[in-house]
């Protein structure tokens, strides 16, 4: 054994000792997932899943965005989703369900990569996907990243070593997310081969979470009921897992659509709740509302007229907008905020119809013409979105991109394929 090898082993041993001591003896929080995150909004890049037109108004209340899904997710639609929502106004991280959903572009836009591991599924769900992911990173993603950084090729041998180093570094930077899946009827359960026989009692869940934290080094433990609320069973599991963990974050997802449910799991020990479906349902809801508003209201309807129409036409207390906001326990009066956001969306969309009618009448020849008309029009949602994002042109950029295809034009700007409303 050479002196250099001895030094390397010593450095590795003492760095490991320091990390363990910091987390267990000194209680130093070295987890890269912020402890301040209490509400995570999951956004699915699948083409059929949409986001609200004025999505920053809703997302200003969440802690972070989880971008990922289990069906029809590609590298391209993940890139588009991250480009649209990341840091508008909160950070986004990527949770891929397949290796090729991770690209150099998603890596640069995401706060971190969260790699799922299922603690009560089959071997493929725990290690198989990770193995294929490591192979993909080393053979495809890492060489692509190296090629972008180096102006000339350093040669095959050095490239291979750099790719191996980059692969290890990317995995070291990643966050490992240990899932306990408790709804055997969910898509997540089917993909991980979780059956009724694989469901865990609280003590077994605690033991597997402890193994995930101490042996696998999982920064996140995720209790997943996927589409249904876990109730008392989830409370018992969260309490048990919370008792056994030391530095991992503990998240809960599944069936959250009310303040009561969110508060229940947080009180049981979860650090954060993860909400997904109900956010996409806001987009579906507002698309229907805006379509009816265009048919039934004048484009110059006042705020009071729109509010009266909305109160008669929509049960706001039972709306997806109110349900989503109610899962964020520190948002006061979620129903009132939902009402304001829906009114602002309708007012904005009616103003957009007026602009489009003007553009149709004039006959549009260029993107600058479209941009100037939107820029000079008083759009009710512009000041609200600008206040959240500090991006004065964002709403204008979005509307120009929505309008351009109507006139056979292409606009540089945010990808708008995932927005709820269309103009073409």
N, C-alpha and C positions, 0 to 999 in steps of 0.2 A: 504494500500500500504506500503510495507516494505521499510526500508532505502536503501537496496541494489537495489530495483527496481527504487527508485527515482534517485539514482546515475547513474544507467544504462540509464534511460531516459534522464538525463541531459547530459551525455557523448554523447549519440547519437544525441541529439538536437544540441549541440555545434559543434560537428564534421560536421554535415550537414550544419550548418551556416557558418563554416569556409570554407567548400568546395564551397558553393555558392558565398561567398564573394571573394574567391580567383579567381574564374572564371569570375565573373561579375564586381566587384569593382576594384580588383587589376590587372585584366587581366593576371593572372598567368596561364600558359599552363600546366594543369594537365592531359591532354588527353594522354593515354598510346600509342596511335598510333602516331609515330613520324611525326612531321610537315615537316621533311626533305624528306619524301617519296613523289616522284613526278611521279613515274612510277611503276606500279604493273604488274607482269606477272602472269596470272592465268594458273595453270597447273592442268589439269583434270586427276584424277587417273583412269578413265575408261580404261579398258584393250586395247581398240582400239586406244586410244590417245597415241602417242609416243613423245619422246623428242630427240633432236639431239645427235649424238654420243659425240661430243665435246661441250655439252651444257654449261659448265662453260664459254666458250669464249663469248657466247651471253649474259648469265645472269650476267656477271660482270658489265653490263651497266644498269641493272634495279635496283630499290630500294629494292624490296621485292617480295616474291612469295606468291600467294594465292593458296592453294591446296584444291580443291573441285570441284564437278560437280553435275549434276542433273540426270544422267542416269547411271545405272550399276556401282555405286560407293559402295564399301564395306569397312569395317574396314581394311581388309587385303590389298587391293590394295592402300588404303590411307597410311597405314603404310609403304608399299614398296616405294611409291612415296616420302614420307617425308624422308625416310632413304637415298634415292638416291640423292635428291636435296637440302635438308635443309642445310643452311650455306655453300653451294657450288655455289657461294661464298657469297650469301646474305641470310638474315633470311627468314624463311617461316612461315606462319600462316595457320591455318586450318579453312575453311568455310564449315561445314557439311550441307548436305541437308536432313539428317536423323540422329536420335539419335545414332544408333549403328555404325555409321561411326567413332564415337569418342571412342578411346580405351586408356588404360593407356600408350601404346606406342606412339600413336599420340599426346597425351597430353604432354608427355615428350619431344618430338622432335619439336613441334610447338612453335613458339614465343608466340602466344596466340590463343585463340579460338574466331572466329568471328561468332556470331549467327545472322542469317538473320531474319528481320521482314519486311513484305511488307506493306507499308502504303496505297496502293490503291488496295489491293486484298481482298480476303474474310477473315472471322474470323480465319479460319484454318491457313492461311498464316501469320497472325499477332500473334496469341496466341496459336493455336492448336498444332503446331509442338513444340513450346517452352514447352507447358505443358507435352507432351509425352517425351520430352527431359529431363525435370526436374525429371519425374518419373523414367526414365532409369538411370539417374545419381545416384539418391538416393537408388534405389533398386539393381543396378548392378555395375555401374562403381565405385562409392565411396566405397562400401564394398570391392571390388577387390583391390583398391588402399590401403585401410586400412590394408587388409590382407598381402599385400606386405611389409608394414612398421612394423607391429607388429609381433613378433615371436610367440606369443600365443594369443588365443582369450580372450578378456577382459570380455566376457559375453554379452548376447543378448541386455540388456538394454543399456550398455555403447556403444556397437557397433551401435545401432540405433541412439544414440545421436551424436556419431562421424560421422556417415553417413550423418545426417542432417546438421552438421556443415560443413563437407567437401563439400556437395552439395551447400550450400550457399556461401562458399568461392570460389568454382569453378565458379559459376555464377558471383560473384563479380569480379573475375579476368578476366572474358570473356569480349569481346568487342561486343557491340550490333550494328548491321549494318542495318540501316533503308533504305529499298529499295523503290524507286519510279520507277515502271516498265512502260515503255512507248512504247513498241513494242508488240501489242496484238497477233502477229503471232509467238512469240518466245516460246520456251519450258518453260522458266521461267514464262511467262504470263499464259500459260495453267495450269501449276502446281499451280499457285496462283489464278486462276480464274479471271485474269485481262482481261476485254473485252474493246471494243471501248468506252463503256459508263463510264469506270473507269479511262480513261486517264485524266490527270490533266492539267489545265491551269497554267501559272506561279504563279499567286497569291495563288491559292489553294495549289500548291506544296510547296510554301514558308510557308504557314500556317501549313501544316502537318509536314514539316521539323522542324518548331519551336516547335510543340507539341512533336515530337520525341526527340528533344534535351532537352527540359525543363521538360517534364513529364516522358518520357520513359528512359531518360538518355542515348540516343544513341550516341556513340562516333563517328560513321560513318554515313553519309548520302550518299547514292549511287544512282545516276541517271543512270538507266540501259535501254539501247536500244537494247541490245542483238542481235548482228549480222547485225545491220543496223546503219548507222550514223544519229544522230538526227538533224544535221544541225542547221538552225536558231531557230527552236523550242527548241532544247536543249540549245542553247545559252541563250535564254530568260529565261528558267527555271533555269539554273545555276546562272544567274545574280540575279534573284529574291531570290533564296534560299540562295545565298551568302550574300545578303543584310540582311536576317533575322537571320542567325546563329551567334553564339558567340564563341563557343569552339569546336563544332563538326568538324571533317574533312569532306570535300566534294569531292567525287570521281565520275568520269564519266567512263562508259564502253559501248561499242557498235560500231562496224563498223570502228574501228581505224586501218588504214593500211597506213597512210601517215603522214608526218611531218605537213602538212597544217592542217589536221583534229585535230591532237593532240594539236597543238599550239592554234587552235581556241577555244577548250573547256578549256584549261588552262587559256587563256586570259579572258574567260567569268566568271572565278571564281573558277574552279575546282582546288583542291590542287594536285590531281593526276589523271592520266589516267590508266585504267585497260585494258590490252591487253591479249587475250587468244588464239583465233583460229589461228591467223597468226603464233604464236610460234609453235604450233603443226604442222602447214603446212610446216615449215622448215624441220621437221623430215621426212614427206612424200616426200618432194622435194629431200632431200639428199639421201634417200633410192633409189629413181629412178636414180639420177645422179650417185651414186656409183655403182649401178648394171650395168649401161651402161659403166662406166669407166673400170670396171673389164673386160668387153667383148671387149672393143676397145683399151685399153692402155696396155703397158707392165708394169709389176710390178715395174720395175726400171725406169719408166718414170721420167724425170727431172721436176722440178717445172715449168720451162718455157714451156715444152711440155704439161703439165697438164693445165697450164693457157691458152695456145693457144687453146687446145681442149675445155676447158670450155667456152671460149669466143665465139667459133663457135657453141657450143651445147646448151648454156643456155643464155636467156636474163636476165642478172644479175640485170639490172635496174628494171625489173618487177618481180624479184624473191621474194619469201616469206622472205628470209633472209634479203634482202634490205628493204622490207616493214616493218618487225618487228623493225629493227634498226632505221628506219626513225621515228617511233613513240616515240623514246627517244630523246627529242629535244636537249639535250646537247651532243649528239654523232655526231662529225663532219664526213662528207663524209660517210654516211651509205652504199652507193653503193660500195665504195672502201673497207670498212671493210667486207661487205658481200662477196666480191670477195676473199679476203684473207682467210676468215674462210672456204669458200667452197673449195678453193684450198688445204688448210691444211687438211680438212676432207678427200678429195679424196687421197691425198698423204699418209695419215695415213692408209686409208683402203686398198690401194694397198700394202703397207708394211705389213699389217696384212695378206693379201693373200699369200705373200711370206713366212711368218712364218708358216702359216697353211700348205702350201705345204711341207715345211720341216718337220713339225710334222707328216704329213700323211706318208711321206716317211720313217721316222725313226720308226714309230709305238710307240705311247705314252703309258706309263704305269702309270704315276702319275701326280698329280697337280704340284709338284715341278719342273718336267721336263718342263711343259708348261710355268710355271712362269719364269724359268731361261732363256728360249729362248726368251720370250717377253722382259724380263728385259735387256738382252744383245743385243737386236736389236735396231737400231736407228729408233725410231718412230717420224715422223715429228711433231705430235701434242703434244708429251710429254712435251717438254720444255714450250710450250705456256700454257698448262693446269696447269702445276706445278707453273708457274709464277702467275697464277690467284688464285690457291687454296692453295699454299704452302703445297701440299700433293704430294710428289714425286712419291709415288706408286699408285696413284689413277687410272691413265689410264691403268697401268699394271694390277691392280686388276680387272678393268672392262673387259679388253680383256681376261684375264684368265677365268672369269666367263662366258663370251660369248663362249669361245672355249671348255670349259669342257664338255658340253653335247654332243658335236661332237664325243667325245671319251668315252662316257658312264660314265663320272665322275661328281662329284659335288664339287664345289669350295665355300669356305667361302669368302664372299666379298659383294660388293654392289649388290642389286637386279637389274638385267639388263632386266627384262621383258618389261620395258617401253622404252627401247632404240630403235632407228629407225632401226639399222642394226643387222643382225643375222649371226651366223656362223654354227649353227647346221644343 
